[in-house]
Amino acid sequence: MPVDAIANPECGLGKHMQKFGMGPASFVSSEEQLHTRLLLSNPMDFLTAIAASPDATTATTVLIAVFAAWLSYRLLRTDPGIAVAFTVPAPEQCQPGWQGKVLDHPSIRTTEPSGSSAIQCYAPATGQLLGLVNPVTPNGIDRAVSKATEAQLAWAQTTFAQRRRVLKTLLTFVLDNQEVIVRAACLDSGKTRVDALFGEVLVTAEKLKWTIDHGERALKAERRPTNLLMFYKRNEVRYEPLGVVAACVSWNYPFHNLLGPIISALFTGNAIIVKNSEQTAWSSAYYCSIVRSALSACGHNPDLVHAVSCWPDTAAHLTSHRRIRHLTFIGSRPVADQVARSAATVLTPMCVELGGKDAAIVLDNPQGRSVSESEIQRVASIIMRGVFQSAGQNCIGIERVIAMPQAYDRLLKLLTPRIAALRVGDDLTSEDGTIDVGAMISSASLNHERIINRAVEAGARLLVGGKRYEHPTYPQGHYFTPTLLADVTPSMRIAQEEVFAPICTLMRASTVESALAIANSTSYDLGCSVFGPTNSAAARANLEYIVNGVRAGMVAINDFAAFYAVQLPFGGVRGSGYGRFAGEEGLRGLCNVKSICVDWWPGLIKTGIPGKLDYPQRKGSWAMGRGVVEVGYGEGWRRRVQGLRRIVGMEG
């Protein structure tokens, strides 16, 4: 703020200061004006001058005035990154009390005699028709990519502040419209409202907030070290947009799986085409309209973002598209094989997340003492959430509980009645809101009875559930009873395959070593949870033994999936995929990583080729070249002196 503005009694700040007995006569002396100029030009000199002032009253008054000026600026300034208000009409199906036509045989393939290719969207919890979505054609994909390519040229030139504003606008909308967003997710995927609140809204808000707060730091150019031979060089790495990227995402989290890649793509300066699952085509169209409206509200081209729904035979046109610069895939291993082959034809790099067979390992106290009742209850509650959230349709859900003897027996007693008490149904129509487990996505997701029966034949004990659930009110809904299967061993098929269902499998481990061996016995290596006491060095060593030895991309200690709530890089290895999204690694994976080497003092020193080494080379080139190597990388001063002698021709 100019000094005159502070001193002028007619300006707003001056009037306020007069009101509090701080008019011009009391605080704008020539000495104080000097102090203000020092503050604006050099804060350290200002503080030195104030400290040296013999007049404590003057010093105090000036400090108060400066603080008042700063506070006024902070309160009254217009934030260039402030969120922009906008609206998106809520789908009529999200209105409380909505009733849709109940399909006799719910399926995404329409049974219309006309042979329509439209995707038939329905609520898996009730079988009610949500609407029809026309699948995109190859030409439609080409048009979307062309529009995105054109829009990205301008977007790539935007500042981080402009991109943050879009994300802030999205975050505000999400927080203001949680109810509608949640209802749309529940209708299209069958989950409960609480599951949608945590699995859709909370994690999306976290990704938005993390990217707003930390994204720029992750993408700023980084200075890299140099060496003796290149002492005159400045080295840096820049993270630049790729262009148009794509994502093929799964149905289990229709809002979050769609928004996650979009958030990262936009902040890295890219445009994006998201191929959403045909199972959740209805809600994806609504969610995409939210992002496009946010872009428009902030003055940017909405064609930066497209969501497309199509049948599998059309998807290959997107995954093999020559103008797609990166592809994120979230789904199953069989589909990933096809997608990876398709992307490889045009050398499109990929990030692949294929789900897992995540274990929750529960250790005993090495001293033989039992853990407290409150602690084992806490662990049981976390296991319940990890197994049954979204009816078990969670890529990082707990699919195996591996417990040592004491923990095994106590968990079995705690989990059995709690799982038996779980209530299954449609949370949106529940009168008292007490539905615990929602629906499965389709009838094809209910074929788990055979794998359970085989486990029982091999010695497992079926204690709860184990079969489909026929809902008395919604017989067309897709439900499976919450299940507890004890005494499961690694040789059983159910211990090796991802079931993606509300099934808790309990496995006994006799030692810490056997617990680790069981955890590592599958082809999946996505995430892991390990629980155990921490009150002794031996107990902490056991935890560390598991953390170091388990094959997984992510580990939560005494917790479940906490790594996802803090935006650590997400992904696995082997059968769970490769690459990472989320965190700094996720953002940088969508960038062209450009290495730049430039002279520090171009007017003084630049790289030159010594005469003996210049083409055509002259006699002595070998000795000089060897000397350069020894000067640059000699392990001690003798070697380097010897190298200098070779360079100047004193040695051969």
C-alpha positions in Angstrom: 0.0 0.0 0.0 1.4 3.4 -0.9 2.6 5.6 2.0 0.2 8.4 0.9 -2.7 6.0 1.2 -1.8 5.2 4.8 -1.3 8.9 5.6 -4.4 10.2 3.8 -7.2 10.7 6.2 -9.7 10.6 3.3 -8.9 7.0 2.4 -10.7 4.2 4.2 -7.8 3.2 6.3 -7.0 6.8 7.3 -10.6 7.3 8.5 -10.5 4.2 10.6 -7.3 5.3 12.2 -8.7 8.7 13.0 -11.7 7.0 14.6 -9.4 5.2 17.0 -7.4 8.3 17.9 -4.7 7.5 15.3 -5.1 10.4 12.9 -2.3 11.9 10.8 -0.9 14.0 13.6 -0.3 10.9 15.7 1.2 8.5 13.2 2.4 10.0 9.9 5.5 12.0 11.0 8.4 12.1 8.5 10.2 9.5 10.7 7.2 7.2 10.5 6.8 7.7 6.8 10.5 6.6 6.5 9.7 3.5 8.5 6.8 2.7 6.2 9.0 3.1 3.1 11.5 0.8 4.7 8.9 -1.8 5.4 7.8 -1.7 1.8 11.3 -1.8 0.3 13.2 -3.9 2.9 11.4 -5.5 5.8 14.6 -6.3 7.7 15.9 -2.7 7.5 12.5 -1.7 8.8 12.7 -3.9 11.8 16.2 -2.7 12.5 15.1 0.9 12.4 12.1 0.3 14.7 14.4 -1.6 17.2 16.8 1.4 17.2 14.1 4.0 17.7 14.4 5.9 21.0 10.7 6.6 21.0 8.9 3.4 22.1 5.5 5.1 21.5 6.4 5.9 18.0 7.6 2.4 17.3 4.5 0.8 18.8 2.2 3.2 16.8 3.9 2.4 13.5 3.7 -1.3 14.1 0.0 -1.0 14.9 -0.6 1.0 11.8 1.3 -1.4 9.6 -0.6 -4.3 11.2 -3.9 -2.5 10.5 -2.9 -1.9 6.9 -2.0 -5.6 6.5 -5.2 -6.8 8.1 -7.3 -4.5 6.0 -5.7 -5.8 2.8 -6.2 -9.4 3.8 -9.9 -8.8 4.7 -10.9 -6.6 1.8 -8.8 -7.9 -1.1 -10.5 -10.0 -3.8 -9.2 -13.5 -3.9 -8.4 -14.3 -7.6 -8.8 -18.0 -6.8 -12.1 -17.8 -5.0 -14.7 -20.5 -6.0 -17.4 -19.5 -8.5 -21.0 -20.3 -7.8 -22.8 -22.4 -10.4 -25.8 -24.7 -10.6 -26.5 -28.1 -12.3 -30.0 -29.4 -12.3 -30.4 -32.5 -10.2 -31.7 -35.5 -12.0 -35.4 -36.1 -11.2 -34.5 -39.6 -10.1 -32.6 -38.1 -7.2 -35.8 -36.5 -5.7 -37.0 -38.2 -2.5 -39.9 -40.4 -3.3 -39.1 -41.0 -6.9 -40.5 -44.2 -8.3 -39.3 -45.8 -11.6 -40.6 -48.6 -13.7 -39.4 -52.0 -12.2 -37.8 -54.2 -14.8 -38.8 -57.8 -14.9 -35.3 -58.9 -15.7 -32.9 -56.0 -14.9 -29.9 -55.9 -17.3 -27.9 -53.2 -19.0 -28.8 -54.8 -22.3 -32.3 -53.7 -23.3 -34.8 -56.4 -24.3 -36.8 -54.0 -26.6 -37.9 -55.9 -29.8 -36.5 -53.0 -31.9 -33.0 -54.2 -31.1 -31.9 -50.9 -29.7 -28.2 -50.6 -28.8 -28.9 -48.2 -26.0 -27.5 -48.9 -22.5 -30.4 -49.6 -20.1 -29.6 -48.0 -16.8 -31.3 -49.3 -13.7 -31.0 -49.3 -9.9 -29.4 -52.6 -8.8 -31.0 -52.2 -5.4 -34.6 -52.1 -6.7 -34.5 -53.0 -10.4 -36.1 -49.6 -11.3 -35.3 -48.2 -14.7 -33.2 -45.0 -14.5 -33.1 -44.2 -18.2 -31.4 -45.1 -21.5 -28.0 -43.9 -22.6 -27.0 -44.0 -26.2 -23.5 -45.5 -26.5 -20.8 -43.5 -28.2 -19.6 -44.6 -31.6 -16.0 -44.5 -32.9 -16.8 -41.3 -34.8 -18.2 -39.9 -31.5 -14.9 -40.7 -29.8 -13.0 -39.0 -32.6 -15.1 -35.9 -32.2 -14.6 -35.8 -28.5 -10.8 -36.2 -28.8 -10.7 -33.4 -31.5 -12.6 -31.0 -29.2 -10.5 -31.9 -26.2 -7.3 -31.4 -28.3 -8.3 -27.9 -29.3 -9.4 -26.9 -25.8 -6.2 -28.2 -24.3 -4.0 -25.8 -26.3 -5.3 -22.9 -24.3 -5.6 -24.8 -21.0 -2.0 -25.8 -21.1 -1.1 -22.1 -20.9 -3.2 -21.5 -17.7 -1.5 -20.7 -14.4 -1.7 -23.0 -11.4 -3.9 -20.3 -9.7 -6.4 -20.6 -12.6 -6.5 -24.4 -12.3 -6.8 -24.2 -8.5 -9.8 -21.9 -9.0 -11.6 -24.6 -11.0 -10.8 -27.2 -8.3 -12.0 -24.8 -5.6 -15.2 -24.3 -7.5 -15.7 -28.1 -7.8 -15.0 -28.6 -4.1 -17.5 -26.0 -3.1 -20.1 -27.6 -5.3 -19.4 -31.1 -4.0 -19.8 -29.9 -0.4 -23.0 -28.0 -1.2 -24.6 -30.8 -3.1 -23.6 -33.9 -1.1 -27.1 -35.2 -0.9 -27.8 -35.3 -4.6 -24.3 -36.7 -5.5 -24.8 -39.4 -2.9 -28.3 -40.3 -4.1 -27.1 -40.6 -7.7 -24.3 -42.9 -6.6 -26.7 -45.1 -4.5 -29.2 -45.3 -7.3 -26.7 -46.3 -10.0 -24.5 -48.7 -7.9 -26.7 -49.9 -5.1 -24.6 -48.8 -2.2 -25.8 -47.2 1.0 -25.7 -43.5 1.7 -22.9 -43.8 4.3 -20.8 -45.9 2.0 -21.3 -43.3 -0.7 -20.6 -40.4 1.7 -17.2 -41.9 2.6 -16.3 -43.8 -0.6 -17.5 -41.1 -3.1 -17.7 -37.7 -1.4 -15.0 -37.7 1.3 -12.3 -39.2 -0.9 -13.1 -36.9 -3.8 -13.1 -33.9 -1.4 -9.7 -35.1 -0.1 -8.2 -35.3 -3.6 -9.5 -31.9 -4.5 -8.2 -30.3 -1.3 -4.8 -32.1 -1.6 -4.4 -31.0 -5.2 -5.4 -27.4 -4.3 -2.9 -27.3 -1.4 0.0 -29.3 -2.7 -0.4 -29.8 -6.5 1.7 -26.8 -7.5 4.6 -27.9 -5.4 4.5 -31.4 -7.0 4.7 -29.9 -10.5 7.1 -27.0 -10.0 10.4 -27.3 -11.8 13.0 -29.1 -9.7 16.6 -28.2 -9.4 18.9 -31.2 -9.8 22.6 -31.5 -8.7 25.5 -31.2 -11.1 29.1 -32.6 -10.9 32.7 -31.4 -11.2 33.0 -31.6 -14.9 29.7 -29.8 -15.4 30.1 -27.3 -12.6 29.1 -24.5 -14.9 25.7 -26.1 -15.7 22.3 -25.5 -14.0 20.1 -28.6 -14.2 16.3 -28.8 -13.7 13.4 -31.1 -14.4 10.1 -29.7 -15.6 6.7 -31.3 -15.6 4.7 -30.3 -18.7 1.3 -31.3 -19.9 1.0 -34.3 -22.3 -2.1 -33.2 -24.2 -5.2 -35.3 -24.2 -5.2 -38.2 -21.7 -7.8 -40.9 -21.1 -9.1 -43.1 -18.3 -11.2 -46.3 -18.4 -12.8 -46.6 -14.9 -14.8 -49.1 -13.0 -18.4 -49.0 -11.7 -17.8 -49.5 -8.0 -17.3 -45.8 -7.2 -19.1 -44.0 -10.0 -18.4 -40.5 -8.7 -15.0 -40.8 -7.3 -13.5 -43.0 -10.1 -14.8 -40.5 -12.6 -13.7 -37.4 -10.8 -10.3 -38.7 -9.7 -8.6 -38.9 -13.1 -10.3 -35.6 -14.1 -8.9 -33.7 -11.2 -5.4 -34.9 -11.9 -5.7 -34.3 -15.6 -7.0 -30.8 -15.3 -4.4 -29.7 -12.7 -1.5 -31.0 -14.9 -2.8 -29.0 -17.8 -4.3 -31.8 -19.8 -7.6 -32.5 -21.3 -9.3 -35.9 -20.6 -11.7 -38.4 -22.1 -13.1 -40.8 -19.5 -14.7 -44.0 -20.6 -17.0 -44.8 -17.7 -18.5 -48.2 -17.0 -21.7 -48.9 -18.9 -23.0 -50.2 -15.5 -23.0 -46.6 -14.2 -23.6 -44.7 -17.5 -26.6 -42.8 -16.0 -24.8 -41.2 -13.1 -21.6 -40.6 -15.0 -23.4 -38.3 -17.4 -24.7 -36.2 -14.5 -21.3 -36.2 -12.8 -19.5 -35.1 -16.0 -21.9 -32.2 -16.4 -20.8 -31.0 -13.0 -17.2 -30.7 -14.1 -18.0 -29.2 -17.4 -20.3 -26.6 -15.8 -17.5 -25.7 -13.3 -15.1 -25.1 -16.2 -17.6 -22.9 -17.9 -18.3 -21.0 -14.8 -14.6 -20.2 -14.4 -14.4 -19.0 -18.0 -12.8 -22.1 -19.6 -13.7 -24.5 -22.4 -15.9 -27.3 -21.1 -14.6 -29.5 -23.9 -11.5 -30.2 -21.8 -13.6 -33.0 -20.2 -15.7 -35.7 -21.8 -17.3 -38.8 -20.4 -18.3 -41.5 -22.8 -20.3 -44.7 -22.4 -19.9 -47.5 -24.9 -20.0 -51.2 -25.4 -16.7 -53.1 -25.1 -16.3 -53.5 -28.9 -16.1 -49.7 -29.2 -13.8 -49.1 -26.3 -10.8 -50.3 -28.3 -11.1 -47.3 -30.6 -10.4 -45.1 -27.6 -7.6 -47.2 -26.0 -5.8 -47.4 -29.4 -6.3 -43.8 -30.4 -3.2 -42.1 -31.7 -4.0 -38.8 -30.1 -4.3 -40.1 -26.6 -1.1 -39.5 -24.7 -1.7 -41.5 -21.5 -4.2 -44.1 -20.3 -5.4 -44.9 -16.8 -7.2 -48.2 -16.4 -9.2 -49.3 -13.3 -10.8 -52.7 -13.6 -10.2 -56.4 -13.9 -7.2 -58.4 -15.1 -8.9 -60.0 -18.2 -10.1 -56.6 -19.5 -6.7 -55.0 -18.7 -5.0 -57.6 -20.9 -7.1 -56.5 -23.8 -6.7 -52.8 -23.0 -3.0 -53.0 -22.7 -2.6 -54.8 -26.0 -4.7 -52.2 -27.6 -2.7 -49.3 -26.1 0.5 -51.0 -27.1 -0.3 -50.7 -30.7 0.3 -46.9 -30.5 2.7 -47.1 -27.6 0.4 -45.3 -25.2 1.8 -45.4 -21.6 -0.5 -46.7 -19.0 -1.3 -46.8 -15.3 -3.1 -50.0 -14.4 -5.0 -50.7 -11.2 -6.5 -54.2 -11.1 -7.8 -54.8 -7.6 -6.4 -57.2 -5.1 -6.9 -59.8 -2.4 -5.9 -57.5 0.4 -5.2 -59.0 3.8 -5.8 -57.7 7.3 -3.1 -59.3 9.4 -3.8 -59.4 13.1 -0.8 -60.2 15.3 -0.6 -61.4 18.9 1.4 -59.9 21.7 4.9 -61.6 21.5 4.9 -61.6 25.4 1.8 -63.8 25.3 -0.5 -61.2 27.0 -3.8 -60.6 25.4 -4.5 -57.2 23.9 -7.2 -55.1 25.7 -10.8 -55.6 25.0 -11.2 -52.1 23.6 -8.4 -52.7 21.2 -9.7 -56.0 19.8 -13.1 -54.4 19.5 -11.6 -51.5 17.6 -9.8 -53.9 15.2 -13.1 -55.9 14.7 -14.9 -52.7 13.8 -12.3 -51.7 11.3 -12.4 -55.2 9.8 -16.2 -54.9 9.5 -15.9 -51.6 7.6 -13.0 -53.0 5.4 -14.9 -56.1 4.4 -18.5 -54.9 4.0 -18.2 -51.3 2.7 -19.9 -51.1 -0.6 -21.1 -54.7 -0.2 -17.4 -55.8 -0.5 -17.1 -54.3 -4.0 -14.0 -52.3 -3.1 -10.6 -52.8 -4.8 -8.8 -52.2 -1.5 -11.4 -54.0 0.6 -10.3 -56.6 3.1 -10.7 -60.0 1.4 -8.7 -62.0 3.9 -8.4 -61.7 7.7 -5.2 -63.5 8.7 -5.0 -63.7 12.5 -2.6 -65.4 15.0 -4.1 -67.8 17.6 -5.3 -65.4 20.4 -6.6 -62.8 18.0 -8.2 -65.5 15.8 -10.4 -66.9 18.6 -11.4 -63.5 19.9 -12.2 -62.1 16.5 -14.3 -65.1 15.6 -16.5 -64.5 18.7 -16.8 -60.8 18.0 -17.4 -61.0 14.2 -19.9 -63.8 14.1 -22.9 -62.1 15.8 -22.0 -58.7 14.2 -22.0 -60.1 10.7 -25.2 -62.1 11.4 -26.9 -58.8 12.5 -26.1 -56.9 9.3 -29.2 -55.6 7.5 -29.4 -55.8 3.7 -31.5 -53.6 1.4 -32.1 -50.3 -0.4 -30.9 -47.5 1.9 -32.7 -44.8 -0.1 -36.1 -46.2 0.7 -35.3 -47.4 4.2 -37.7 -45.7 6.6 -35.3 -45.7 9.6 -32.0 -45.5 7.7 -30.7 -48.7 9.2 -29.5 -50.5 6.1 -25.9 -51.7 6.5 -25.1 -53.5 3.3 -26.4 -52.5 -0.1 -26.8 -54.3 -3.4 -24.4 -55.9 -5.8 -24.0 -54.2 -9.1 -25.5 -57.0 -11.3 -26.9 -60.5 -11.2 -23.5 -61.7 -12.5 -22.0 -60.5 -9.2 -24.0 -63.0 -7.2 -22.3 -66.2 -8.4 -20.3 -66.9 -5.2 -22.2 -69.9 -3.8 -20.1 -72.4 -5.7 -16.8 -71.0 -4.5 -18.1 -70.9 -0.9 -19.4 -74.5 -1.1 -16.0 -75.7 -2.4 -14.3 -74.1 0.5 -16.7 -75.8 2.9 -16.0 -79.1 1.2 -12.3 -78.5 1.7 -12.7 -77.9 5.5 -13.8 -74.3 5.9 -16.7 -73.5 8.3 -19.6 -71.4 7.0 -20.9 -69.5 10.0 -23.0 -66.8 8.5 -24.7 -66.3 5.1 -23.2 -67.9 2.0 -26.1 -67.4 -0.4 -28.1 -64.9 -2.4 -30.6 -62.8 -0.6 -34.1 -62.5 -1.9 -35.4 -59.1 -0.8 -39.0 -59.2 0.2 -39.7 -55.7 -1.2 -37.3 -55.6 -4.1 -37.1 -59.2 -5.6 -35.5 -57.7 -8.7 -32.6 -56.3 -6.6 -29.2 -57.9 -6.6 -28.3 -58.9 -3.1 -25.9 -61.4 -1.4 -26.1 -62.2 2.3 -23.2 -61.0 4.4 -21.0 -64.0 4.9 -18.5 -65.3 7.4 -16.2 -68.2 6.4 -13.8 -69.5 9.0 -10.8 -71.8 8.9 -10.0 -70.9 5.3 -6.6 -72.1 4.1 -4.4 -70.7 1.3 -5.0 -73.7 -0.9 -8.7 -72.9 -1.2 -9.8 -71.0 -4.3 -11.7 -68.4 -2.3 -8.3 -67.5 -0.6 -6.7 -66.9 -4.0 -9.3 -65.1 -6.2 -10.8 -61.7 -5.7 -14.4 -62.2 -4.9 -15.6 -58.6 -4.7 -18.5 -59.5 -2.4 -19.6 -59.1 1.3 -17.6 -62.2 2.4 -15.3 -62.2 5.4 -12.8 -65.0 5.2 -10.9 -65.8 8.4 -7.6 -67.5 8.2 -5.4 -68.8 11.1 -1.7 -68.2 11.3 0.4 -69.9 13.9 3.4 -67.5 13.8 4.3 -64.1 12.5 6.3 -65.8 9.7 3.3 -67.9 8.7 1.1 -64.8 8.7 3.4 -63.2 6.2 3.6 -66.3 4.1 -0.2 -66.5 3.9 -0.4 -62.9 3.0 2.1 -63.3 0.1 0.5 -66.5 -1.2 -1.7 -64.9 -3.9 -1.0 -63.3 -7.3 -2.4 -59.9 -6.0 -0.2 -57.3 -4.4 -2.3 -54.1 -3.9 -2.8 -53.1 -0.3 -2.5 -54.6 3.2 -3.4 -53.8 6.8 -1.5 -55.0 9.8 -2.7 -54.8 13.4 -0.6 -55.5 16.5 0.5 -54.1 19.8 3.2 -51.4 19.9 4.1 -51.4 23.6 7.4 -53.3 23.4 10.4 -53.5 21.1 9.5 -57.1 20.1 5.9 -56.1 19.2 7.1 -53.2 17.1 9.6 -55.5 15.4 6.9 -57.9 14.5 4.9 -55.1 12.8 8.0 -53.9 11.0 8.7 -57.5 9.9 5.3 -57.7 8.2 5.5 -54.2 6.7 9.0 -54.9 5.2 8.1 -58.4 4.0 4.6 -58.1 2.6 4.3 -57.8 -1.2 2.0 -54.8 -1.6 2.0 -51.3 -3.0 0.5 -49.8 0.2 0.4 -50.7 3.9 -1.7 -49.3 6.7 -0.4 -50.0 10.2 -3.1 -50.5 12.8 -5.6 -49.1 10.4 -7.4 -49.8 7.1 -6.7 -47.9 3.8 -5.5 -44.8 5.6 -3.0 -44.3 2.8 -5.9 -43.4 0.5 -7.2 -40.7 2.9 -3.9 -38.8 2.7 -3.3 -39.0 -1.0 -0.2 -41.2 -0.9 0.6 -42.8 -4.3 -2.0 -45.5 -5.0 -1.3 -48.8 -6.8 0.1 -52.2 -6.6 2.5 -54.7 -8.3 2.3 -58.0 -10.0 -1.3 -59.1 -10.5 -2.6 -55.8 -9.1 -1.1 -53.7 -11.9 1.6 -51.1 -12.3 2.0 -47.4 -12.1 0.6 -45.0 -9.5 -2.2 -42.5 -9.3 -2.8 -40.0 -6.4 -0.1 -38.0 -4.7 2.9 -36.4 -6.4 3.6 -39.5 -8.4 0.1 -39.6 -9.8 0.3 -36.0 -11.0 3.8 -36.4 -12.5 2.7 -39.6 -14.2 0.4 -37.4 -16.4 3.3 -35.1 -17.4 6.1 -35.0 -19.9 9.1 -35.1 -17.6 11.5 -32.7 -19.4 15.2 -32.5 -18.4 16.9 -29.2 -19.0 20.6 -28.4 -18.8 21.7 -24.7 -19.2 24.9 -22.7 -18.6 25.1 -20.8 -15.3 27.4 -18.1 -16.8 27.0 -18.2 -20.6 29.1 -15.1 -21.1 32.1 -16.6 -19.2 32.1 -20.4 -19.8 30.5 -22.8 -22.2 31.2 -26.3 -23.3 34.0 -26.5 -25.9 35.7 -29.4 -27.6 39.5 -29.4 -26.9 41.6 -29.5 -30.1 42.9 -33.0 -29.6 39.4 -34.4 -29.2 37.8 -32.4 -32.0 37.1 -34.2 -35.2 39.2 -35.2 -36.9 41.0 -36.2 -33.7 44.7 -35.6 -33.3 47.5 -37.4 -31.6 47.1 -37.5 -27.8 43.3 -37.6 -27.9 43.2 -40.9 -25.9 45.4 -39.6 -23.1 43.5 -36.3 -22.9 40.1 -38.2 -22.8 41.4 -40.5 -20.1 42.6 -37.5 -18.1 39.1 -35.9 -18.3 37.6 -39.0 -16.9 40.1 -39.2 -14.0 39.7 -35.5 -13.1 36.0 -35.8 -13.0 35.7 -39.1 -11.2 39.0 -39.8 -9.5 38.5 -41.4 -6.1 41.3 -39.2 -4.6 43.6 -36.2 -5.2 46.4 -38.4 -6.6 44.1 -39.8 -9.4 42.9 -36.3 -10.2 46.4 -34.8 -10.4 47.4 -37.7 -12.7 44.4 -36.8 -14.8 45.4 -33.2 -15.1 48.9 -34.3 -16.2 47.3 -36.4 -18.9 45.1 -33.4 -20.1 48.1 -31.1 -20.4 50.2 -33.8 -22.1 52.7 -34.5 -19.3 51.7 -38.2 -19.2 50.5 -40.6 -21.9 
